[in-house]
Structures are given as C-alpha cells and as structure tokens.
C-alpha cells in the first residue's frame, strides 16, 4: 500500500523531468528534480523498513546459487554513477580473475548499494569511492567499498551494524536515513553465510566476505596440480 502510490509518484516525476510531457522552465525543472529526489529517498526508506520487518520475522528468503562477480560489480558502479556525479565523487571498481560466488546476487547488490551510497555521502568532493574484490581466504572472496572520508568515529565502532544507528559525522551533503541500512546488510549477509565488517585507513573501508563456488575452487586446484 505504501510502495504502489510512491512508485506512481516517482514515475510521473521522472516523466516531467525528462521533458516527455513538455519542456519545463528552469524553476519548474529544479522543483521537479527536488521532488523526484525526495520521492526516491522516501522509497528507499520504506524499502528499508519493510525489509527489516521481513528479516525480523524470518519471512525474507534468499536464493543462493553460483554467480559471476564481474556483472555484480559492474552493475553496482553503473547504477550508482548518477548519485556519485551529483556529489562530485568518482566511482571505480577493480578485481582480478575470481571464482563465482555462492550468493543471492540481488541481496548482495543490496549490501553493495548500501555501502556505496554511504561512501558517496561521506566522501569529500572530488574524492574516489572504490569497489574492490579479491580472494580473502581459500574459499572466500572479500568485496570492499572504500572512501576517502574521515572514517567511522571510534565512539560509533560498536554500533555500526546495529539497527537505528547513525554516526554524527560526514560532509554537509550527508542525508539522514532510517539507521537500518547497515543492520539490514548484516542480516542479509547471515542469510548468505557471509560476513560483514569495516576498518579505517585514510577513509572507511566496508567489506563483505562471500563464499566462493566450491566447484570452481576444486577445478582451479586440479589445474594447479596438473601443472
């Protein structure tokens, strides 16, 4: 009941801002863009609340299967580039040749999108947000989203992945949310037998450890033995 009218509203505003219904004057275009941004933000807040409710009552399910990592990383960059550009931040990704992941790709993207969104909001202008991936252990791939901001404050360290937690830091462009985003990330990771965490080093680095496909790992091991 909440999502349907919001989808209609944002859809209509997208048509207005695109010029399909006719060219708007500068003031009207500015107001339409403002309404669209707030409508999209409201959609994200509603989605967070609904997802957390499903996680709390155990009704949210995941579909774990072998997924190639490159399309997931590429999608995370492409779909968040507009937000990065609006905040004058550059979004890049890098990873080597990695085995497929055992994950629900849609839920992994949800984790990455949350990380990237936070990284952009807490980055300085002309900063770089980097999505990197590599083997973290024999059977695990670590994906890390890094920014060049001030990092997570020490006073917030024990609360980062708890619900309704928000750090009182960041740039003037930072926007308040539900405080559920990172808590949802932690719960989604559990459902995928994954782990989450972060560290500070000239910025905040949030990571998610995803199990790698055992079949791919065994195949690579066999190839090494043959050599």
Rosetta blueprint (number, residue, H / E / L):
1 X L
2 X H
3 X H
4 X H
5 X H
6 X H
7 X H
8 X H
9 X H
10 X H
11 X H
12 X H
13 X H
14 X H
15 X H
16 X H
17 X H
18 X H
19 X L
20 X L
21 X L
22 X L
23 X L
24 X L
25 X L
26 X H
27 X H
28 X H
29 X H
30 X H
31 X H
32 X H
33 X H
34 X H
35 X H
36 X H
37 X H
38 X H
39 X H
40 X H
41 X H
42 X H
43 X H
44 X H
45 X H
46 X H
47 X H
48 X H
49 X H
50 X H
51 X H
52 X H
53 X H
54 X H
55 X H
56 X H
57 X H
58 X L
59 X L
60 X L
61 X L
62 X L
63 X L
64 X L
65 X E
66 X E
67 X E
68 X L
69 X H
70 X H
71 X H
72 X H
73 X H
74 X H
75 X H
76 X H
77 X H
78 X H
79 X H
80 X H
81 X H
82 X H
83 X H
84 X H
85 X H
86 X H
87 X L
88 X L
89 X L
90 X E
91 X E
92 X E
93 X E
94 X E
95 X E
96 X L
97 X L
98 X L
99 X L
100 X L
101 X E
102 X E
103 X E
104 X L
105 X H
106 X H
107 X H
108 X H
109 X H
110 X H
111 X H
112 X H
113 X H
114 X H
115 X H
116 X H
117 X H
118 X H
119 X H
120 X H
121 X H
122 X L
123 X L
124 X L
125 X L
126 X L
127 X L
128 X E
129 X E
130 X E
131 X E
132 X E
133 X E
134 X E
135 X E
136 X E
137 X E
138 X L
139 X L
140 X E
141 X E
142 X E
143 X E
144 X E
145 X E
146 X E
147 X L
148 X L
149 X L
150 X L
151 X L
152 X L
153 X L
154 X H
155 X H
156 X H
157 X H
158 X H
159 X H
160 X L
161 X L
162 X L
163 X L
164 X L
165 X L
166 X L
167 X L
168 X L
169 X L
170 X L
171 X L
172 X L
173 X L
174 X L
175 X L
176 X L
177 X L
178 X L
179 X L
180 X L
181 X H
182 X H
183 X H
184 X H
185 X H
186 X H
187 X H
188 X H
189 X H
190 X H
191 X H
192 X L
193 X L
194 X L
195 X E
196 X E
197 X E
198 X E
199 X E
200 X E
201 X L
202 X L
203 X L
204 X E
205 X E
206 X E
207 X E
208 X E
209 X E
210 X E
211 X E
212 X E
213 X L
214 X H
215 X H
216 X H
217 X H
218 X H
219 X H
220 X H
221 X H
222 X H
223 X H
224 X H
225 X H
226 X H
227 X L
